Amino acid sequence: MKHSLGFIVLVLFALSIQANSQNKPNVIVIMADDLGYGDVGFNGSIEIPTPNIDRIADNGVKFTSGYTTYSVCGPSRAGFITGRYQQRFGFERNPLYRVDDPHMGLPFDEMTIAESVSQVGYKSGIIGKWHLGAHLSNHPLNRGFDEFYGHLGGGHNYFPEDLTIEDSYAATDESQSYLTWILRNHTPVETDEYITDEFSKEAVEFVTRHKDNPFFLFLSYNAPHTPMQAKAEDLALFPHLQDETGYKRKSYAAMVHAVDRGVGRVLDKLQELNIEDNTIVFFLSDNGGPETKNASDNGVLRGKKSDVYEGGYRVPFAMQWKNNITSGLVYNYPVSSLDIFATLSALSGSPTHPDKPLDGINLIPYLKGENTNQPHETIFLRKIDQDRHAVRYGNFKVIHFKDGTNKKLYDLSTNISENDADGNNLYWNADYRSNRDQLEAIMQQWEAGLQYPGFLGLMHDDLVWANELTLSANNLMVNVNDTEQLSATILPLDAFNDVVLWSSNNTTVASVDQTGLVTAHSDGYALITAKVIDRQQVYKQCVVKVGNPSVSTGITLSKEAINVIAGETAHLSAVVSSNSDNSYAVEWSSNNPSVATINEYGFIITHSDGSAIITATVMGSSGVSATCTINSYPYGTVTSILNNRVKQPEWFSLYPNPASNGVLEVIFNENVANAKACIYNSAGYKVLEATPHNTCRYTFDVSALHNGMYFINVSMNKKVQTKKVMIRN
């Protein structure tokens, strides 16, 4: 009886987990590329019909003041995918296509929306354009996504016969990246369809494949971004755009039509699968239309892509959640692409980074009328390279250009086009001085918390880059409370980027300010690093010895071996033993940097498959070192346990998932005998094993495992079932 009761409780527990999972809404984000504000029907377009895109607004809500976080695509997508203004983490430029540069992309310490929702049972996929880093470590599957079908760069050719480069990692620049085959996860595949239609087909298949589980899909079209390439049958639909000056507009219209066709296919599939009511669909553009480049039209808005005027980043924006949000709603308060992450996190209960709060807002209470305030009092934009700045607060917007002499203040409620005529620029109007001063104070406060860009961008490709850095000293011997000035020289001397970032790996012993002034605090060693801030791979280091520190007696590392898939990151920590209370610093090195590199803080990036030995040496203690072996495996070598998953019936569950505090439980839905449970890392290597007998539950001690994704493989009576678990100790 006791066993029967336990079985019933576990079955009910398992059913409750399944029910909770199924109640979480699916989310599809459909993002067009360079679509003009005035080029969708729900914003008034009659020249380009968009009946399927309009269905989203008709079924739900049209946002008249929908913003992205930037007016060009790479930074805008970085803001959306992290839910944070990308200027906070140095993603303020369109990244170049550099497959050998792990820093030219999304920083590794930023959490993506996919990394968040995967921890509460979502399957996540991206189809189409990535543009958040071409190095293997920034591949979508290394940033939380379960599936990827698309291209890594900022744009792409549309016709399959033009895709002549099979290996995406063989492309050397942005123009070559437009010619690569499409990647399915990590495998290049030939396509036989117009790319927009290909992406739409894949989206329908993704939805079908995951209809029974909560999913997040980022359908990331590269249309209607250049090159202007449209299907003949789509061009034929726009005979009224026949004149020579209108041909680009004709191609653009045909490309938008192809996107609209794909949106219709996705919406139809949701209806067919009867999951429409449990699926939130967002539609937006990544930035405003570039107008002269692709003949887009931003309607009443001034400016275009790359501008700080409204036409740069106020975009077509709509959302539906049928039978949850009132259909036909028009919402006039400002909303942001940042709100998508925040909304999904609130509805699903997915975690966010505790030290990096989201800038977005859960929109649902506002759309249901439960909260009648504005979701955002402020909308910000900074473009550091052009020295352009803008902030909207309420209906007022202030703009600064370059040296600050050309300043503007607009009331968007009466001047949506930001027209300067007839005194519409209110900046010098004494009646609006308090509004101007308030917005400028808000702007200064926000910008004080932003970072300098972490990498160079497309606009810098033809300039002279820094490729070497020298220091005035490579070694310093000082006493406690002494100061020494270090200086750095960037080479070549005509390099345009000349910003140096200074840091110390042992501030207890010696610190350094951003002028290079070193201050000694206590006996020991410290390593001072000077980096070119937007080319972090260009750096020099200076060893600082303070006083007369004693020699350490030993060092141990957090891991003796790490098995990863190529492109994954890892972290090592070191504990130095000593007979004194001195503070010790560690120097890290790799014997095979083509496979793995490590920075001064023990953060490892893998670049290719192979092996590397990481050595940690205690500074000032000759011969005191320790090593860790990095085994980096190519994709496709994961053992068969990942490919033999039994979908039905679900005969065990994991608790908690993600696992934390060193404990993970496998909970069986019935008593089992002779079952074998093992934990594998992402490379397919077994790291723990246990054999439960005649029990419904088994507890793993996972405290020794480093954070990351693992697979629990349970075999019983020749049947195998595998589940994914995130471990966060």
N, C-alpha and C positions, 0 to 999 in steps of 0.2 A: 504494500500500500504506500509505504514511504517512497519507494522508487517511482511508483505511478504518479504520485503527487508531484515529485520532483520533475518528472517528465512533462507533466501538464504545465507546471510553472515555466519550464524552459521553452516549451513550445509557444506558450503565450508571450514569453519574453522575446523569442525570435520573431513571432508575428508582429509584435509591437515595433521592433526595430525595422522590419520590412515596411510596416504601415507608415512609420515616421519618414522613412526614406522616400516612399512613394508620394507622400504629401508635400515634399519639397518641390517647388516649381522648377521646371526646365527653363532655361534662359537661352535665347538666340539673339546674338548681336550681329546685325547685318550692317556692314560699314562700306560705303562707297568711297572712291578715291577721287578727290578734286571735283566733286559734284557741286554745281552752283546752287545758291539759296533759292533762286527763282525757277529752277528747272525740274520741279516736281509739281504734280497737280494740286496737292494739298497746300502749296504755297502760291498757287495761281497760274501755273504754266498751262498754256493752251497749245503752245507750239510743239511740246514734247509730251504726249500722253503717258502717264505713269499709273495706270489703273490698279496695278497690284501693290505698288508702294503706297498708293493712296488708301488701299484697304486697311493698312495698319493704322493710319490716322482715323479712318472712319470707324474701325472696330474699337478704337481706344482714344488716344489723345494726340493732338498736334501741339507741339511746343513752339510757340512763336519766337521765344528767346532762348533757343537751345545753343549752347556753346561747346566747343572743344577747348582743350587746354593750350593750344598753340595753333599758329596759322600755317605750319607746314607739317608734313605727315609723320615723320619719324618721332619727333617729340610729342606730337598729339597722341599717337598710339601708345607711347610710353606712359603718358598720363592716364589714359583710359585703362590700360592693362594693370596698372598698380593702384589706381584710385587716388593717386597723389600728384600734385603739381610736379612735373618732371624737373623743373628748375631747382627743386629741393635736393635732387640727387645728381645734378650735373648733366642731364640729358637735354641739352638746349640747342642741339644741332642735328641736322639730318646726317646720320652716319654714312660714311663711305663703305663700299663693299670691300672689306678687308678680312679675308678668311684666316689670316695669321695674327690678328689683333684681338685678343679676348676683351680688351678694355673698350673697344669701339662698339658699344651696345649697352644693353640694360645692366646696371650694376648688380652684382651677385647678391648683395644684401637687401635688395628690394623684393618683396613678395608679390607675385602675380595673382590675378584673380583665379587662374587655374590651380596654382599651388594652394590657394585658400580652400576652394570648394572640393578639391580632391580629398581633403581631410574629413569631409562629411559625406562621402559616398558618391560624389558626382563623377561621371565620365566627361572629360573635356577634350575638345578638338578645335583646331584652327584649320580653316580651308582658305587658301589664297595667299595674300601678301603678308609677310612677316615684318621686315625692315627694323628689327630691334637688335641686330648683331648677326654677322655672317660667320663668326668663329664657331667652331663646334660646341664650345661651352655655352653658347647662347642660342643653340638650336631649340625650337619650341619644346621638344621632348625633354630637354634639360632645364626648362623653365616651368614645369608643372603640367604640361599638356600630355594627354595619353595618345593623341593621334594628330598627325600633321599631313596635309596634302596641299602643297603650294610651292612658293619660291621665297628665297631668303632676302632678296634685295628690295629696292624701292619701287621697281616697276618691272614690266615684262612685255615681251611681244605676245600677240594674241593668237596667231595662226601656228598650228603645230609644225608645219614645214619650215618655219623660221627658227625653231629651237634646235640648234646644231651643236651645243656643248652638253655632253652627257653628264659630266661630273660638275656639280655646283661648286666644289672646292677647287676646281681647275680654273674657274673664272677669276680674272685678276683685277677687274675694276667694275664700275657700275654699268658701263655699256655692255660688257660681256655678260654680266649677270642677267641681262634681258634675254639672252639666247640660251639659257640653260634648260635642260629637261626639268620637268616637275618632280619634286621629291615626294614620295610616299613614305612618311616617317624619315628614314635615312636612305631609302633606295630610289635612285633615279628611274623614272618611268617615261616611256614615250606616250604621247597623247595623240588622239586622232580627232579631237574636237576643238572648236573655237574655245579659248581658255575660259571666258566668262561662262559659257554653257557647261564646260567641264567642271568648274567649281560648283555650279548650281546642282549638277547631277550628284556630285560627291556629298553635298549638303543634304540632299534628299536621302541618300544612302546612310549617312551618319544618323539622321533622325530615325530612320527605320531600324537601324541596328540597335539603337539604345532606347527605344520607345518604352521599355519596361523598367528603366532605371532613370533616376534624375541625371540630366545632362546639361552641360554648358557648351554651346557652339559659337565660335567666333567666325562668321562667314565674312571674310575680309577680301572683298573684291578689289582688284587693281584698276578696274574701270570706274569712270572714264578718263583715267590718267593717260597721258601720252605713252606710246605712239598712237596716233589716231588711225586705228585699224578696225574696220567694221565688216560684218558679213554682207554680201551683196543683197541678200533677201531683206536684211534689215535696212540697208540704205534705200531700197526701193519703197519703203514705207513713208519716206519723207520727200516726195517729189516737189514740194513747195520750197525746198532748200536746194535749188538747182544752180543758181548763179555762181560764178567763179568765186566771188568773195564769201559765199555761204557754204562752200564745200566742206570746210573744216567743221562748221556748225552741223552740217548734214551728217558727217561721220560721228560727231559727238552725240547727236540725237539718236543715231542708230546704236551706239554703244550704251547709252542710258536705257534704251529700249531692251537691250539684251539683259541688263541688270534687272530691269522690271520683270522680264519674263522669268528669270531665275527666282526672284522673290515670290512670284506667283506659284511656282512649282513647290517651293518650301511651304507656303501657307496651305496649299491644297493637300500636301502630305500630312500636315498636322491635323487637318479636318478628317482625312481618310483614316488616320490611325486613332481618331477620337481622343487626342491629347491636346487639343487646341486650348481648352479651358485651363489646363495646367501648364501652359507654356507662355512665358513672357517673351515678346518679340520687340526688340528695339531696332529702329532704322535711323541712320545718320550718315553724314559725310565726315571724313577725317579732318577736313578744313574747308575753307571757302574755295570757290572756283577760281582758277588762274586766268579766266576770261581770254586774254590774248593768246595764251598757249593752246588751250583746247576749245576755245569758243564757248565756254560756259557763260552763264548769266546769273549774277548775284542779285538781280531784281532791284529793289529800292535801296539796297545797301551800298554804301560807298566802299571802294577798295576791293581787293582781291586776295588770293592766296599770298601769304607772306606779310600782309599788312597788319597793322594794329587797328585799322578801321574795322567796322562791323563785318564787312565783306570778307575779311581774312579768316574769321573763326566763329562767326555766327552761321549756323548750318541748318539744312533741312533735318528735322529731328522729330521722330514720332515713336509711339509705343502702343502696344496692345497687350491686354491680359483679359481675354473675353470672360464675361460674367463675373469679373472681379473689379474691373475698372469701367466706369460708365463710358459707353461708346459715344463718339462724336464730341468728346471734350476738347475744348480749346484752352490751353494753359498759357498764360501770358507772363508769369513770373519767370525770371532767369533760372534755367537748369543747366547742368553740365554733364559732359561725358564721364566725369568723375563719379557721378551718382549711380552709374550702373553697377560698379563693384560694391558700393555701399548698400544698394538696394538688395542685391543678391545675397550678400553676407548677412544682412538683417533677416531676410526671409528663410535662409537655409541654416543659420546658426554657424556659419563657417568662421574660422578664426582670422584675425588680422594681426599684423606685426605689432607686438606690444610697445615697441619704441618708435614706431613710424605710423602715427595715426592717419587714417584716411581723411582726405579733404572733401570727399563726397558726402551726400546725404541720402538716406533712405527716402525715396520719393513717394512710396505708397500712402503714408498718412496724409500727405499733401494732396494727392490725386483723389483720395476718398473724401476729402473735406474734413478729416479729423484734425488737421492742423491748417489753420488759415493764414499762417505767417508765410513769408518768403523763404523758400529753401536756402537761398544764398543771398545774403546782403551784398556780397562782393564777388566780382569776377575779375581775375587778374590776367595780365599778359606782360611778359618781359622778353625782349629779343636783344640779348647782350651784344651780339656782334654788330647789329645796326644801331645800337643805343636807342632803342624805341621802347616805350613803356606805356601801359594803359591800365586803368582800373575803373570798373563800373561799380558804383555804390548806389543802390536804389535805381533811379532813372537817370542819374547823372554819371557822366563819364569824362575822365580827364586823360589827356594824351600828352606825352613828352617826346620830342624828337631830338636825337643827337645832343647838341650842346645845351638844350633846354630853352633856347630862344624862341622856338616855334611851338608854343604851348596852346592847347585847346581844351575847352570845356563845353560839353554838349548836354542838353536835356533830351534824352532819347525818346521820351514820351511825346515830344512835339517836333523832334528833329531826328528821326530814325536814320536819315540819309547823311547825317553829320555834315550838313551843308554850312559853309562858312559865310554865305551871303547874308546881307541884311542884318548883321549883328548876331547871327546864330552862334558864332563862337563867343561863348559867355566868359571866357577866361579873364578878360580885362574889365568885365562889367562889375562895377562896385556892388551892385545888388546881389551878386552871386559869390562875393569874396569868401564868405563862410563856407559855402559848398566846396569851392576850390581848395581852400586850406584844409578842410576835412579830408577830401580825397587824396591830397598830396601827403598828408600825415599817414593815411592808411597805406598808401603806396610805399612810403619809406619804411614803415614798420614791417611790411611783408617782405620787401626786398632785402632787408637786413638779415633774414634767415635763409637766404638762398645760397647755393653753391656756384662756384665758377664751373663752366663746362668741363666735363671730364675727358672729352676727346675732340679732335678736329672733325670738320664736316665737309659736305660736298662743296661748299663755297671756297674751301681752302685747298682743294686738290691741286691747283696749279701754282700754289705759292711755295716759298722755300720753307721747309719744315726743320725744326730742331732735330738733330740726330746724334748729338753728343753733348755731354755736360762735364765740366771740370770744376774741382773745388780748390780753394786756396790752401787747404791742408787735408791730407788723408788720415793723419793721426794727430791727436792732441793729448798732452799730459798736463793736467791742471790740478789744483788743490780745491778743497771744498770752499764754496762761495766765490771762486774765481769766475770770470766771464771771458769768453773768447769770441771774436767776430769771425764767422766763416762767410766767404763770398763764393758765388757760383757764376761761371761763365758758360753761356749756351752757345754752341757751335752748330752750323756756321754763324758767323756774327750777324749776317743779314737775315737770319731766321725771323719770321714775323711773330712767332709765339715765344714770349720771353717771360712767362710767369712761372716762378719756382715755388714749389710746396716743400716746406721743411717739416721733419718729424723726428722723434726720438723713440727708440724701442724700449727705453728704460728711463722714464722720466723721474723715477726715484733717485737715480744717480745724476742725470744731466738732462735738462730740457733745452728746447730751442724755440725761439719765436720766429715769426714769418719774415724777419729781416736776416735770419741766419745767426743771431746772437745766441751763443751757447752759455748756459748758466749751470755751474756745478753745485750739487746739493749734498752728496754723500759718497763715501768710498765705494768704488766699483767701476764697472764698465758700462758704456752705452754706445749704441750705434746710431749716428745721426745720418739721416737720408735726405738728400735733395733730389726732387723729381721735377721734370717739366710737367706742369699740372695737367695739360691736355695731351701729353704723350708719356704715360706712366712708365713705359718700357725704357725711357731715357732717364737715367739717374746715376748718381754717384753717392758713395757712403764714406763717412769719416768715423774712425774708431776713437772714442774718448775714454781715457783712463783718468779717474779721479782718485787722488790720494794714493794709498798703498793697500789695495784690497788683497785679501788672502785668496789662495787658490781653492777652487771647489774640489770636492771629492768624488763627484759623480753626476750623471744626468740620466733620466729615464724619460721616454716618450709615451704619449697617450696610446700609440699604436706601434706595433712592430711590423705590421704589413697592412696594406689597404688594397682591396680589390674593387675596382670601379670599371664602368664602361667609359670608353674614350669620350672626353668632353665634360664628364662630371667633375665636380669640385669636391674638395675634402679639406679638413683642418687638422693640424697637429698641434699639440701643446707639449711643453717640456717642464719637468720638475728638476731643479738643480739642488743637489745635496751639498752641504758644507759644514765645516766646524765653526763658522762665524755667522754673524748676522748681516753680512754684506748682501747687497742686491746684485744679482748676476744677470747679464744679458746673453742671449743666444744668437749665434749666426747660423742661418739656414742656407743650404745649397743643394743643388740637384746635379747628379752626374750625367743626366740625359735630358736637358731642357727641351729637346724636341718632343719628348713624351710628357714630361711634367715639370712645371716651374713652381717655385714657392717664394712668397714674399717675406719681408722681415718679421711678419707676425704669424707665420706658420700656415698661411692660407695657400692651398695647392690648386692649381688649374692643370688639368690634363689636356693635351693637345692632339694626341694620336694614340693608337694602340702600341703596346710595348711595355717595357719595364724601366724603372728608374729607381735609384737609391737616393733617398733624402737623408742628408746628414745635418745633425744639429751639434754645433760645437760651442762649448762655453767660452765666452770671450775672456782672454787672459789666463786661461787654464789649459796649457798645452796638453794635448792628448786626451782631454776629457770630452768625449763625444758619444753620440748614439745615432743609430740609423733606423730608417723605416723603408721597406720595399713597397713601391707603388707598382701594382700590376694593373695595367690599363688594357681592357679587352675591346676588340672591335664589336660594333653592333652586329647582331646575328649569331653571336657565340653563346648567348644565354642558353642554359640547359633546357631540356624539353619540358621541364615542369611548368614553364611559363606558357607553353603552347597546348597543354592538355588539360585545360580547365573544364570541369564539369559544371554546367550552368544550372541544371536542375537534377534532383532537388537540392536545395540548400541545406546540407545536413550538419553544418557547424557555422558558428558566428564568432566574431572576435570582440573582446571588450577589454579596455576601451580601444577605440580606433579613431584618432591616433593614440598609440600607447604612450604613457608618460609615467614618470616616477619609477621606472625600472620594472614595471609589472605588465604582463600581457596574458590574458586568459583566452584559451580556446574552449568554447562552450558548445557541446554537442546537443543535438535535438533529441537524443535518446541514449540509453546506455550502450556503450561500445565495448568490443573486445578485440585485442590485438591490433589496435590502431597505432599508426606511427605518425608522429607530428614533428616536422622539421621547419626551421627558419632558414631562408636563403636570402643573400643580399642581391642587389640589382644586377650583379654580374653572373648570378646563377650558382654561386658557391655557398655550400651549406655552412652556417655559422653556429647553429644550435640544433640539438636533437633531443627528443624525449619520447617515451613510449607509455602512454596512459593505458591502464587495463581496468575494464569494468567500472567506468566512471563517466559522468556527464561533463566533467570539467577538468582542465589541466592548466596550471599556471606556469608561465615562462618567466625566468629572471632575465630581462633584457638590459639590465643596467650597464653591462659592459659593452653594449653595441653603440656605435656612434650614430648620431642623428641621420635620418634618411629613410628611403623607401625600401621595404623588405617584402618577401612573399612567404606566407605560411602554407606549407604543403602538407596535407593530411591524406594518408593512404589507408584504406580499410577494405578488406575483402576484394583486393585487386582493383578497387576504384580509387581514383585520385581527385582531390579537389584543392584548388589553390585560391587564396585570397590575398589582397594587397593590404599592407598596414604601414602607416607612417609612424616611426619611432622618434619621439622628442623627449629625451631625458633632461 
